[in-house]
Amino acid sequence: MPRSLTIHRTVVPPADRPKFFERLRAKEAHYEGAGCRFWVFEEHALSGAFVEFCEANDIATLTAAHAAAPDPILDPARIYSIVELT
């Protein structure tokens, strides 16, 4: 399956955390509605350092989801595709 993925890193000050989480919930709803999967991880040793992953079954779905996203993606052309190791 030609799955595709984008990665976005963000550092959020403690005071901005509630608003950041509101935006994340809106992004999650958008991407799931667009046929993508959306995950957010926070660095264990550095509170406020987040990594967002958005994955789709193909590049076209991911590209369309990013184009209509509630928050613009900094580098929407940087898309990773899965590598088959067998």
MMTF fields as JSON, N, C-alpha, C and O atoms, coordinates in Angstrom:
{
  "mmtfVersion": "1.0.0",
  "mmtfProducer": "UNKNOWN",
  "numBonds": 343,
  "numAtoms": 344,
  "numGroups": 86,
  "numChains": 1,
  "numModels": 1,
  "chainsPerModel": [1],
  "groupsPerChain": [86],
  "chainIdList": ["A"],
  "bondAtomList": [4, 2, 8, 6, 12, 10, 16, 14, 20, 18, 24, 22, 28, 26, 32, 30, 36, 34, 40, 38, 44, 42, 48, 46, 52, 50, 56, 54, 60, 58, 64, 62, 68, 66, 72, 70, 76, 74, 80, 78, 84, 82, 88, 86, 92, 90, 96, 94, 100, 98, 104, 102, 108, 106, 112, 110, 116, 114, 120, 118, 124, 122, 128, 126, 132, 130, 136, 134, 140, 138, 144, 142, 148, 146, 152, 150, 156, 154, 160, 158, 164, 162, 168, 166, 172, 170, 176, 174, 180, 178, 184, 182, 188, 186, 192, 190, 196, 194, 200, 198, 204, 202, 208, 206, 212, 210, 216, 214, 220, 218, 224, 222, 228, 226, 232, 230, 236, 234, 240, 238, 244, 242, 248, 246, 252, 250, 256, 254, 260, 258, 264, 262, 268, 266, 272, 270, 276, 274, 280, 278, 284, 282, 288, 286, 292, 290, 296, 294, 300, 298, 304, 302, 308, 306, 312, 310, 316, 314, 320, 318, 324, 322, 328, 326, 332, 330, 336, 334, 340, 338],
  "bondOrderList": [1, 1, 1, 1, 1, 1, 1, 1, 1, 1, 1, 1, 1, 1, 1, 1, 1, 1, 1, 1, 1, 1, 1, 1, 1, 1, 1, 1, 1, 1, 1, 1, 1, 1, 1, 1, 1, 1, 1, 1, 1, 1, 1, 1, 1, 1, 1, 1, 1, 1, 1, 1, 1, 1, 1, 1, 1, 1, 1, 1, 1, 1, 1, 1, 1, 1, 1, 1, 1, 1, 1, 1, 1, 1, 1, 1, 1, 1, 1, 1, 1, 1, 1, 1, 1],
  "groupList": [{"groupName": "MET", "atomNameList": ["N", "CA", "C", "O"], "elementList": ["N", "C", "C", "O"], "formalChargeList": [0, 0, 0, 0], "bondAtomList": [1, 0, 2, 1, 3, 2], "bondOrderList": [1, 1, 2], "singleLetterCode": "M", "chemCompType": "L-PEPTIDE LINKING"}, {"groupName": "PRO", "atomNameList": ["N", "CA", "C", "O"], "elementList": ["N", "C", "C", "O"], "formalChargeList": [0, 0, 0, 0], "bondAtomList": [1, 0, 2, 1, 3, 2], "bondOrderList": [1, 1, 2], "singleLetterCode": "P", "chemCompType": "L-PEPTIDE LINKING"}, {"groupName": "ARG", "atomNameList": ["N", "CA", "C", "O"], "elementList": ["N", "C", "C", "O"], "formalChargeList": [0, 0, 0, 0], "bondAtomList": [1, 0, 2, 1, 3, 2], "bondOrderList": [1, 1, 2], "singleLetterCode": "R", "chemCompType": "L-PEPTIDE LINKING"}, {"groupName": "SER", "atomNameList": ["N", "CA", "C", "O"], "elementList": ["N", "C", "C", "O"], "formalChargeList": [0, 0, 0, 0], "bondAtomList": [1, 0, 2, 1, 3, 2], "bondOrderList": [1, 1, 2], "singleLetterCode": "S", "chemCompType": "L-PEPTIDE LINKING"}, {"groupName": "LEU", "atomNameList": ["N", "CA", "C", "O"], "elementList": ["N", "C", "C", "O"], "formalChargeList": [0, 0, 0, 0], "bondAtomList": [1, 0, 2, 1, 3, 2], "bondOrderList": [1, 1, 2], "singleLetterCode": "L", "chemCompType": "L-PEPTIDE LINKING"}, {"groupName": "THR", "atomNameList": ["N", "CA", "C", "O"], "elementList": ["N", "C", "C", "O"], "formalChargeList": [0, 0, 0, 0], "bondAtomList": [1, 0, 2, 1, 3, 2], "bondOrderList": [1, 1, 2], "singleLetterCode": "T", "chemCompType": "L-PEPTIDE LINKING"}, {"groupName": "ILE", "atomNameList": ["N", "CA", "C", "O"], "elementList": ["N", "C", "C", "O"], "formalChargeList": [0, 0, 0, 0], "bondAtomList": [1, 0, 2, 1, 3, 2], "bondOrderList": [1, 1, 2], "singleLetterCode": "I", "chemCompType": "L-PEPTIDE LINKING"}, {"groupName": "HIS", "atomNameList": ["N", "CA", "C", "O"], "elementList": ["N", "C", "C", "O"], "formalChargeList": [0, 0, 0, 0], "bondAtomList": [1, 0, 2, 1, 3, 2], "bondOrderList": [1, 1, 2], "singleLetterCode": "H", "chemCompType": "L-PEPTIDE LINKING"}, {"groupName": "VAL", "atomNameList": ["N", "CA", "C", "O"], "elementList": ["N", "C", "C", "O"], "formalChargeList": [0, 0, 0, 0], "bondAtomList": [1, 0, 2, 1, 3, 2], "bondOrderList": [1, 1, 2], "singleLetterCode": "V", "chemCompType": "L-PEPTIDE LINKING"}, {"groupName": "ALA", "atomNameList": ["N", "CA", "C", "O"], "elementList": ["N", "C", "C", "O"], "formalChargeList": [0, 0, 0, 0], "bondAtomList": [1, 0, 2, 1, 3, 2], "bondOrderList": [1, 1, 2], "singleLetterCode": "A", "chemCompType": "L-PEPTIDE LINKING"}, {"groupName": "ASP", "atomNameList": ["N", "CA", "C", "O"], "elementList": ["N", "C", "C", "O"], "formalChargeList": [0, 0, 0, 0], "bondAtomList": [1, 0, 2, 1, 3, 2], "bondOrderList": [1, 1, 2], "singleLetterCode": "D", "chemCompType": "L-PEPTIDE LINKING"}, {"groupName": "LYS", "atomNameList": ["N", "CA", "C", "O"], "elementList": ["N", "C", "C", "O"], "formalChargeList": [0, 0, 0, 0], "bondAtomList": [1, 0, 2, 1, 3, 2], "bondOrderList": [1, 1, 2], "singleLetterCode": "K", "chemCompType": "L-PEPTIDE LINKING"}, {"groupName": "PHE", "atomNameList": ["N", "CA", "C", "O"], "elementList": ["N", "C", "C", "O"], "formalChargeList": [0, 0, 0, 0], "bondAtomList": [1, 0, 2, 1, 3, 2], "bondOrderList": [1, 1, 2], "singleLetterCode": "F", "chemCompType": "L-PEPTIDE LINKING"}, {"groupName": "GLU", "atomNameList": ["N", "CA", "C", "O"], "elementList": ["N", "C", "C", "O"], "formalChargeList": [0, 0, 0, 0], "bondAtomList": [1, 0, 2, 1, 3, 2], "bondOrderList": [1, 1, 2], "singleLetterCode": "E", "chemCompType": "L-PEPTIDE LINKING"}, {"groupName": "TYR", "atomNameList": ["N", "CA", "C", "O"], "elementList": ["N", "C", "C", "O"], "formalChargeList": [0, 0, 0, 0], "bondAtomList": [1, 0, 2, 1, 3, 2], "bondOrderList": [1, 1, 2], "singleLetterCode": "Y", "chemCompType": "L-PEPTIDE LINKING"}, {"groupName": "GLY", "atomNameList": ["N", "CA", "C", "O"], "elementList": ["N", "C", "C", "O"], "formalChargeList": [0, 0, 0, 0], "bondAtomList": [1, 0, 2, 1, 3, 2], "bondOrderList": [1, 1, 2], "singleLetterCode": "G", "chemCompType": "PEPTIDE LINKING"}, {"groupName": "CYS", "atomNameList": ["N", "CA", "C", "O"], "elementList": ["N", "C", "C", "O"], "formalChargeList": [0, 0, 0, 0], "bondAtomList": [1, 0, 2, 1, 3, 2], "bondOrderList": [1, 1, 2], "singleLetterCode": "C", "chemCompType": "L-PEPTIDE LINKING"}, {"groupName": "TRP", "atomNameList": ["N", "CA", "C", "O"], "elementList": ["N", "C", "C", "O"], "formalChargeList": [0, 0, 0, 0], "bondAtomList": [1, 0, 2, 1, 3, 2], "bondOrderList": [1, 1, 2], "singleLetterCode": "W", "chemCompType": "L-PEPTIDE LINKING"}, {"groupName": "ASN", "atomNameList": ["N", "CA", "C", "O"], "elementList": ["N", "C", "C", "O"], "formalChargeList": [0, 0, 0, 0], "bondAtomList": [1, 0, 2, 1, 3, 2], "bondOrderList": [1, 1, 2], "singleLetterCode": "N", "chemCompType": "L-PEPTIDE LINKING"}],
  "groupTypeList": [0, 1, 2, 3, 4, 5, 6, 7, 2, 5, 8, 8, 1, 1, 9, 10, 2, 1, 11, 12, 12, 13, 2, 4, 2, 9, 11, 13, 9, 7, 14, 13, 15, 9, 15, 16, 2, 12, 17, 8, 12, 13, 13, 7, 9, 4, 3, 15, 9, 12, 8, 13, 12, 16, 13, 9, 18, 10, 6, 9, 5, 4, 5, 9, 9, 7, 9, 9, 9, 1, 10, 1, 6, 4, 10, 1, 9, 2, 6, 14, 3, 6, 8, 13, 4, 5],
  "groupIdList": [1, 2, 3, 4, 5, 6, 7, 8, 9, 10, 11, 12, 13, 14, 15, 16, 17, 18, 19, 20, 21, 22, 23, 24, 25, 26, 27, 28, 29, 30, 31, 32, 33, 34, 35, 36, 37, 38, 39, 40, 41, 42, 43, 44, 45, 46, 47, 48, 49, 50, 51, 52, 53, 54, 55, 56, 57, 58, 59, 60, 61, 62, 63, 64, 65, 66, 67, 68, 69, 70, 71, 72, 73, 74, 75, 76, 77, 78, 79, 80, 81, 82, 83, 84, 85, 86],
  "secStructList": [7, 7, 7, 3, 3, 3, 3, 3, 3, 3, 3, 7, 7, 4, 4, 4, 2, 2, 2, 2, 2, 2, 2, 2, 2, 2, 2, 2, 2, 2, 2, 2, 2, 6, 6, 7, 3, 3, 3, 3, 3, 3, 7, 6, 6, 1, 6, 6, 3, 3, 3, 3, 3, 3, 3, 3, 1, 1, 2, 2, 2, 2, 2, 2, 2, 2, 2, 6, 7, 1, 1, 7, 7, 1, 7, 6, 6, 7, 7, 3, 3, 7, 7, 7, 7, 7],
  "xCoordList": [0.856, 0.0, 0.898, 1.802, 0.689, 1.547, 1.165, 0.74, 1.312, 0.932, 1.885, 3.063, 1.353, 2.119, 1.948, 0.923, 2.966, 3.02, 3.675, 4.602, 3.189, 3.89, 4.156, 3.455, 5.194, 5.629, 5.764, 6.302, 5.272, 5.374, 5.78, 5.145, 6.832, 7.318, 6.95, 7.006, 6.575, 6.172, 6.61, 6.53, 7.071, 7.325, 6.32, 6.226, 5.573, 4.479, 4.764, 4.979, 4.769, 4.943, 3.757, 2.647, 3.983, 2.912, 1.636, 0.534, 1.77, 0.591, -0.255, -1.456, 0.368, -0.34, -0.907, -1.573, -0.644, -1.029, -2.546, -2.921, -3.436, -4.878, -5.34, -6.112, -4.878, -5.271, -4.671, -5.321, -3.45, -2.814, -3.628, -3.821, -4.101, -4.901, -6.244, -6.748, -6.828, -8.051, -7.779, -8.565, -6.664, -6.302, -6.033, -6.404, -5.389, -5.126, -6.419, -6.523, -7.403, -8.688, -9.359, -9.955, -9.26, -9.83, -9.084, -9.703, -7.766, -6.978, -7.339, -7.509, -7.452, -7.79, -9.124, -9.243, -10.118, -11.435, -11.332, -11.919, -10.596, -10.438, -9.779, -10.3, -8.637, -7.893, -8.638, -8.624, -9.277, -10.049, -11.217, -11.545, -11.841, -12.921, -12.45, -13.231, -11.163, -10.592, -9.975, -9.334, -10.176, -9.666, -8.229, -7.57, -7.742, -6.359, -6.353, -7.383, -5.184, -4.968, -4.055, -3.113, -4.329, -3.605, -3.187, -4.016, -1.883, -1.368, -0.512, 0.119, -0.5, 0.36, 1.087, 0.48, 2.4, 3.225, 3.933, 4.318, 4.105, 4.863, 6.147, 6.145, 7.237, 8.526, 8.518, 8.138, 8.935, 8.908, 9.786, 9.379, 10.963, 11.923, 11.78, 12.443, 10.925, 10.785, 9.305, 8.758, 8.679, 7.262, 7.032, 7.739, 6.042, 5.709, 6.309, 5.991, 7.171, 7.746, 6.886, 6.863, 6.19, 5.234, 5.664, 6.33, 5.268, 5.442, 4.079, 3.45, 3.631, 2.358, 2.636, 3.515, 1.886, 1.984, 0.614, -0.407, 0.602, -0.625, -0.33, 0.617, -1.141, -0.916, -2.181, -3.301, -1.968, -3.076, -2.655, -1.475, -3.62, -3.331, -2.627, -2.057, -2.661, -1.997, -1.662, -2.18, -0.79, -0.331, -1.473, -1.559, -2.341, -3.432, -4.35, -4.74, -4.695, -5.564, -4.884, -5.506, -3.607, -2.862, -2.705, -2.874, -2.386, -2.223, -3.53, -3.527, -4.628, -5.937, -6.31, -6.843, -6.034, -6.343, -5.535, -6.06, -4.263, -3.439, -3.912, -3.897, -4.326, -4.78, -6.015, -6.215, -6.846, -8.085, -7.975, -8.98, -6.787, -6.593, -6.914, -6.745, -7.382, -7.692, -6.448, -6.539, -5.296, -4.018, -3.113, -2.959, -2.513, -1.648, -0.423, 0.101, 0.013, 1.199, 2.4, 2.348, 3.477, 4.638, 5.288, 5.707, 5.374, 6.003, 5.173, 5.548, 4.045, 3.14, 3.727, 3.197, 4.805, 5.417, 6.35, 6.756, 6.69, 7.571, 6.724, 6.27, 6.531, 5.717, 6.615, 7.429, 6.451, 7.209, 6.299, 5.129, 6.84, 6.093, 6.731, 7.948, 5.896, 6.377, 7.325, 7.127, 8.338, 9.308, 9.083, 9.12, 8.851, 8.679, 10.063, 10.918, 10.285, 11.594, 11.734, 12.787, 10.722, 10.81, 10.799, 10.866],
  "yCoordList": [-1.184, 0.0, 1.241, 1.32, 2.217, 3.399, 4.485, 5.571, 4.204, 5.171, 6.367, 6.236, 7.532, 8.769, 9.46, 9.305, 10.232, 10.806, 12.173, 12.403, 13.087, 14.35, 14.47, 13.887, 15.246, 15.429, 16.926, 17.657, 17.368, 18.783, 18.882, 18.281, 19.637, 19.813, 21.206, 22.18, 21.294, 22.556, 22.579, 21.566, 23.735, 23.928, 24.971, 26.067, 24.608, 25.442, 25.886, 25.041, 27.198, 27.674, 27.23, 27.074, 27.028, 26.556, 27.403, 26.858, 28.704, 29.583, 29.365, 29.636, 28.874, 28.67, 27.262, 26.965, 26.402, 24.992, 24.783, 23.995, 25.45, 25.228, 25.582, 24.837, 26.704, 27.108, 26.145, 25.829, 25.68, 24.72, 23.426, 22.86, 22.962, 21.735, 21.92, 20.979, 23.109, 23.386, 23.247, 22.637, 23.814, 23.711, 22.268, 21.841, 21.511, 20.1, 19.311, 18.461, 19.591, 18.887, 19.228, 18.36, 20.485, 20.887, 20.2, 19.749, 20.124, 19.431, 17.95, 17.386, 17.332, 15.906, 15.654, 14.728, 16.472, 16.314, 16.506, 15.747, 17.508, 17.768, 16.59, 16.086, 16.156, 15.097, 13.769, 13.043, 13.449, 12.209, 12.285, 11.296, 13.45, 13.636, 13.592, 13.312, 13.87, 13.861, 12.506, 12.362, 11.512, 10.174, 9.94, 9.034, 10.759, 10.635, 10.187, 10.179, 9.822, 9.525, 10.612, 11.035, 11.064, 12.195, 11.821, 11.426, 11.948, 11.657, 12.814, 13.504, 13.017, 14.034, 13.378, 12.701, 13.593, 13.079, 14.246, 15.206, 14.155, 15.161, 14.527, 13.404, 15.254, 14.74, 14.545, 15.44, 13.385, 13.038, 13.979, 14.413, 14.286, 15.073, 16.576, 17.345, 17.015, 18.444, 18.783, 18.712, 19.144, 19.493, 20.637, 21.644, 20.467, 21.501, 21.262, 21.992, 20.26, 19.926, 18.821, 17.693, 19.15, 18.243, 17.868, 18.638, 16.667, 16.208, 15.725, 14.878, 16.277, 15.884, 15.024, 15.338, 13.951, 13.074, 13.024, 12.862, 13.161, 12.999, 11.98, 12.137, 10.937, 9.846, 9.601, 9.73, 9.245, 8.873, 7.672, 7.325, 7.051, 5.887, 6.24, 5.366, 7.534, 7.947, 9.432, 10.167, 9.848, 11.246, 12.205, 13.284, 11.83, 12.731, 13.059, 14.213, 12.062, 12.293, 13.211, 14.136, 12.96, 13.773, 15.21, 16.156, 15.366, 16.704, 17.493, 18.673, 16.859, 17.533, 17.906, 18.989, 17.018, 17.308, 18.493, 19.347, 18.555, 19.69, 20.993, 22.039, 20.937, 22.151, 22.746, 23.96, 21.906, 22.384, 22.458, 22.68, 22.278, 22.219, 23.543, 24.61, 23.475, 24.699, 25.523, 26.746, 24.888, 25.579, 25.206, 24.023, 26.194, 25.856, 25.05, 25.251, 24.148, 23.347, 24.152, 24.735, 24.192, 24.992, 24.515, 25.334, 23.222, 22.683, 21.509, 20.353, 21.801, 20.727, 19.808, 18.721, 20.222, 19.388, 18.327, 17.403, 18.444, 17.471, 16.298, 16.26, 15.36, 14.181, 12.95, 12.795, 12.098, 10.846, 9.703, 9.651, 8.802, 7.618, 6.38, 6.309, 5.416, 4.2, 3.451, 3.431, 2.849, 2.073, 0.61, 0.208, -0.179, -1.622, -2.257, -2.061, -3.003, -3.577, -5.008, -5.617, -5.55, -6.927, -6.941, -8.009],
  "zCoordList": [0.0, 0.0, 0.0, 0.832, -0.898, -0.993, 0.01, -0.385, 1.287, 2.318, 2.308, 1.976, 2.676, 2.696, 4.035, 4.699, 4.43, 5.768, 5.725, 4.948, 6.568, 6.809, 8.3, 9.127, 8.624, 10.008, 10.253, 9.421, 11.397, 11.763, 13.235, 14.102, 13.507, 14.881, 15.384, 14.632, 16.656, 17.269, 18.726, 19.421, 19.184, 20.609, 21.09, 20.538, 22.129, 22.615, 24.049, 24.918, 24.315, 25.69, 26.553, 26.044, 27.84, 28.727, 28.655, 28.713, 28.531, 28.495, 27.238, 27.244, 26.161, 24.895, 24.738, 23.747, 25.709, 25.612, 25.416, 24.548, 26.179, 25.977, 24.559, 23.955, 24.032, 22.677, 21.643, 20.647, 21.871, 20.976, 20.917, 19.841, 22.065, 22.096, 21.388, 20.775, 21.461, 20.702, 19.208, 18.483, 18.75, 17.33, 16.94, 15.847, 17.828, 17.532, 17.368, 16.484, 18.218, 18.096, 16.759, 16.122, 16.341, 15.046, 13.895, 12.931, 14.003, 12.979, 12.921, 11.84, 14.081, 14.131, 13.433, 12.63, 13.737, 13.105, 11.592, 10.821, 11.185, 9.749, 9.041, 8.046, 9.555, 8.867, 8.88, 7.886, 9.973, 9.996, 9.015, 8.36, 8.914, 7.952, 6.505, 5.596, 6.301, 4.951, 4.595, 3.554, 5.471, 5.183, 5.591, 5.082, 6.515, 6.993, 8.453, 9.126, 8.911, 10.331, 10.886, 10.216, 12.102, 12.703, 14.109, 14.929, 14.39, 15.733, 16.199, 15.398, 17.509, 18.126, 19.293, 20.123, 19.339, 20.424, 21.078, 20.411, 22.403, 23.141, 23.641, 24.143, 23.499, 23.939, 25.452, 26.207, 25.867, 27.289, 28.125, 29.203, 27.641, 28.428, 28.24, 28.936, 27.311, 27.05, 26.887, 25.787, 27.976, 27.946, 26.964, 26.987, 26.111, 25.132, 23.766, 22.827, 23.618, 22.311, 21.691, 22.184, 20.624, 20.001, 18.586, 17.895, 18.175, 16.802, 16.327, 16.962, 15.2, 14.6, 13.368, 12.565, 13.233, 12.071, 11.405, 12.074, 10.105, 9.346, 8.26, 7.49, 8.201, 7.261, 6.443, 6.937, 5.18, 4.29, 3.466, 3.405, 2.843, 2.012, 0.711, 0.057, 0.325, -0.91, -0.84, 0.0, -1.736, -1.749, -2.079, -1.492, -2.999, -3.403, -2.231, -2.055, -1.433, -0.273, 0.726, 1.249, 0.995, 1.952, 1.462, 2.231, 0.196, -0.38, -0.323, 0.027, -0.662, -0.617, 0.818, 1.059, 1.763, 3.173, 3.669, 4.383, 3.299, 3.716, 3.079, 3.727, 1.833, 1.136, 1.791, 1.748, 2.398, 3.027, 4.551, 5.227, 5.096, 6.552, 7.24, 6.649, 8.504, 9.252, 9.569, 9.683, 9.713, 9.913, 8.746, 8.44, 8.093, 6.964, 7.415, 8.51, 6.558, 6.79, 6.297, 5.214, 7.076, 6.693, 5.4, 4.583, 5.207, 4.0, 3.478, 3.67, 2.819, 2.394, 1.325, 1.095, 0.671, -0.359, 0.24, -0.465, 1.514, 2.143, 2.625, 3.769, 1.732, 1.996, 1.939, 1.029, 2.912, 2.978, 2.545, 2.924, 1.76, 1.351, 1.964, 2.133, 2.289, 2.934, 1.988, 0.773, 2.567, 1.804, 2.128, 3.291, 1.104, 1.296, 1.427, 0.563, 2.484, 2.762, 2.26, 2.445, 1.642, 1.141, -0.367, -0.975]
}
